[in-house]
Amino acid sequence: MLAITANTKAYLYLNRVDFRNGIDGLQAICRNLIDQDPFSGTIFIFKNQKGTTIRALAYDGQGFWMCSKRLSKGKFLWWPNHTDSKGITLRACDLQALLWNGNPQKATFSKDWKKIG
């Protein structure tokens, strides 16, 4: 099981991804396109072409987890649009807000969630 704690590291890939990519395809994006180690324990977050689904890839020391969240209505409201980078690092509290289809830049968090990361 994946647990998101205050010291969880997350990386948000900014470009949209073809979700026909499975674990191996998402690992390849981590290694080749964003120069990140998919075995690092970081949770990598990807969004599909339509913006209705996000997918998380994480290595737990024994194997990979790939989790998806597809909204029943609408699209994910917040997704950064940076042309100068391929991704951004998220704090654990930002990841929690994103998973609930919120805007991490406008959300308020307990200081315990914000102090690490």
N, C-alpha and C positions, 0 to 999 in steps of 0.2 A: 504494500500500500504506500502511496505517496503522501507525505505530510509536508505541509507548507508551514514552516516556522519562521521566526523573525530573522534567522540567519540563512534562509534559503536563497540561493542565487538563481536568478532568472535572466534569460536573454530573449529579447523580442526581435524576431526577424521581420524586417519592415516590408519586404516584397511579398506579394501573394504567391501561394504555392499550389501546385496541382496535387490534390490529395489522393491521386492514384499512387503517389509515392507512399510507400510504407516505411517501416523503421529504417531499412537500408537506404532508401532515397533521402529521408530526412537527415540521417547521419552524414550522407555525402554532402548535403547542403551545409551542414555544420563545418565539416572539414574543408571543403573546397571553396565555398562561396563566402563564408564569414570567418574562416580561419579560426574556428573554435574546436576544442576537443569534446566530442560527444560523450566521452567516458569521464568527464570532469565532475559529474554530479549536479551540474547546472541544469535547470529545467529550461528547455528551448521551446519557445512559443511561435507557432506559425498560424497564418490565416489563409482560408481558401479564396478562390477567385471571386465568389459572390459576396464574401464578407459575412456569411451566415454561420460559419463554423471556425473554431480555433482548435488546434491540435497541439498537445504538449508531448515532448520527448524527453525522457530522463533516464539516466543509468543509475541503478541503485547499488552497484558493486557486484551484482550477480547477473544482472540482465537488464534489458531495456523495457521501460514502460512507455506506451503510447496511448494517450488519452485524448478523447475528442469531446467537445461541447458544441452541439448544434442548437441554435436558438429555434424555438417553435414558431416565433414570429419576428420579423424584422432582421436587422443586421447589427453587428457589433458597432456601437456608437463611437467608440474611441479607438483610433489607430493612428500613431504618429506618421507624418509624411515628411521624412527627411531625405533629401536628395544627396546629401553629403556623406551618408553612412548606410551600411546595409542592415544595421540593427542597433539596439540600445539595451543597456543593462537596466533591469527593473528591480526595485526593492520588493521584498516579500509582500508588503502591504499594497504596493501597486499591482502586483500580480493578483492578489485577492480581489481588488476592485475590478480589474479587467475580467476576471472569471465571472463576476456578477454583472457584467455588461455596464460597468460604471466608467467614469472618467477619473483615472488616478490623479490627474493634475488638479481636479476640483474636489476630490474626496478628502475628508478629515479622518485622521487616524490617531489612535492612542500613541503616546510617546514610546511605549514599550515596543510597538511595531516599527516605529520609525528609527529608533536609535541604532539598529544594526543594519548594515547593508550599504 
